Amino acid sequence: MKILAKFIFTKILGWKLIGSFPKNTQKYVLIGVPHTSKMDFVIGMLVKLMTKEKINFIGKSSLFKAPFGFFFRALGGTPVDRSKSNNLVDAIIHIFNSKKEFRLAMSPEGTRKKVNKWKTGFYYIAKGAKVPVVLFTFDFGKKQVALSAPYHLSDDKEKDFNYFYNYFKDVKGKYPNLQ
């Protein structure tokens, strides 16, 4: 699977991977930006498969129904019921605290539509679980995925978000008008 994923990613799609997943970090929140297309999921899965990195993700519960639910679970997915009012942040912090190894990929935009402000759940999950954040670009302009070193959150949320926004500021999504 690794060879096939790498072939598709590099030869067929013409993409490249800049950087690598942290080797000595067992737990982190991975944020992928910008999220403007369903193709982001495909690119992310190809990177996951070609690097053999154990990455988990959450998705709307409708994705996990028949006939494709087993497929998304096999790829590391967990369904989330977004219609219910529940404390998802605390539930995910509990998962981090209960596992020796856990890496959660999320989109801070929360949707593929244009947003004026990121959702902050990823930040509070990382803060509550005391894990770093790794940044992951979907740069369709350069046809590359770039991975950052783990970023350890400070006690200054504004400073942390400025760091995140600056990292992603020149990245072009598949549909830049949705950024």
N, C-alpha and C positions, 0 to 999 in steps of 0.2 A: 504493500500500500504506500509506503514511504517513497519508493521510486516512481510509482505512477503519479502520486500527488506532486512530487517535485517536477516531473516531466510536464504535467498540465500547467503548473504555476509558472515555470520558467520558459518552457519551449512553446507551448500552445498559447498561453495568455501573455507571455513576454514580460512577466513581473520579476522583481528581485526582492530579496530580504536583506534589510540593513540591520545589523545588530543581532542579538540572540536573546533567548529567554534566560533569566537569571539561573545559574547552575546551583548555587548554594542557598536558594530561598525556597522553602517548602510551601509557603503560604503568601499569597498576594492577591490584590484586586487588579485586574487587567482592564483598562478602559480603551475601547476602540472608537476612534473619531476620524473623520466625520461619518455618520451613519445615514447615508442618503439613498441606499439601494439594497435590494435583496442580495445583490452580488457581493456585498460586504460579508455576508455569512459564508458564501462559497469561498471567498478569498481567505477568510479566517480559518475555515475548516481545512483548506489546502495547506496553510502554514502549520496548523496543528498536526496534521497527518505527516507532513514531510519532516517535521522536527521531532515527532513522537512525544510531544509535550502533553502532559495530562492537564487539560484545561476543561473546566466546567462552565456551563452557562445556564441562565434561566430564560424562559420564553413563555409567551402567553399560552394558556392551557389548551387552546384550540389546536395548536401545532402538534400536540401530543396525543391527539385522538386518532383512531384508525382512519386510514390504513398506514399512516407514516409515523405514528407515535413511537413505535419500537426503534425506528431509525434515529430519531432525534435523541432518544434516551441512550442509545448505543454510542452516539457522538459526545455524550457527556452532559446532556440537557436535563433540566428539571422543570416541570410545569409550574406556573404561577397563576393563580386565579386573581386577576386584577379587578374583578367586579366586587370582591369582598373587601371589607375594611379590616385589614389585619396588619400587624406590625412585621412587615417583611424584613426590615432592617435587623430587628432583634433576632428573628428566626435565622437569618443568614449568619449573623455574628455567632449564634449558637452552633451552627454547622462548622464554622471556622474553628471554634474552640473545642469541638468534639473530635476533630480530625488531626492527624499528624501532618498530612499533606493535603492542601486544598488551594486551587487557583481558580478564581472566578472571573470570567470575562463578562463585561457589561458595556452598554452604550450609555454614557451620561445624558445623551439627548433623549433617550427613552422611546424614540420613534424615528421613522425615516422622514417624517415631515419636517418642515422648517420650524425651528424653535428659537425663541429669543433668549432663553435661559436654560442651562443644563439642570437636570434633576440632581439632587445632592445625595441620594441614597448611597451611591458608591463610596462617597467621602465618609459618611457616617458608619458605613460597614467597615471600611478600612480603619477608621479611628477606633471604633468599638472593639474590633478584633485585634487591634494593635499590629496591623500588617501594612507593608508598603503598597504603593500604587505603581504599576508598570504601565507605560503609555504605548499604544499600538496604533499606528496610522494606517488609514486606507487611502493612499495617495494615488488617485487615478491619473493625475497630471503627470507624475513621474513614473507611474506604474511600479510603485514600490510600497512595501510594508516596512516601516521602521519601528524598532523596539527600543525603549529607553532603559536605562539602568533603573533599579528600584528607587522610587522616591519616597522618603520617610516623611510623613506629615509633620508639620510644625504645630504650634498652638495658635497659629494665625491663619484662619480659613481664607481670608482675602489674599494673603501671600501665596498660599498653596494654589488657589484657583488661578491667580495670575501666572504662576509657573505652568500650569496645565494649558491655559489659553495660549500662552506664548509658544509652547511646544507645538501646538497644532495650527498656529496662525496662517502658515503658508501652504497647508495641505489642501489639496483639491479633491473633493468627493466625486463620485460618478455623476451626480447631478448638483453642481455648485450652487444653483439657484435655491437649493434646499438647505444650504449651510447657514 
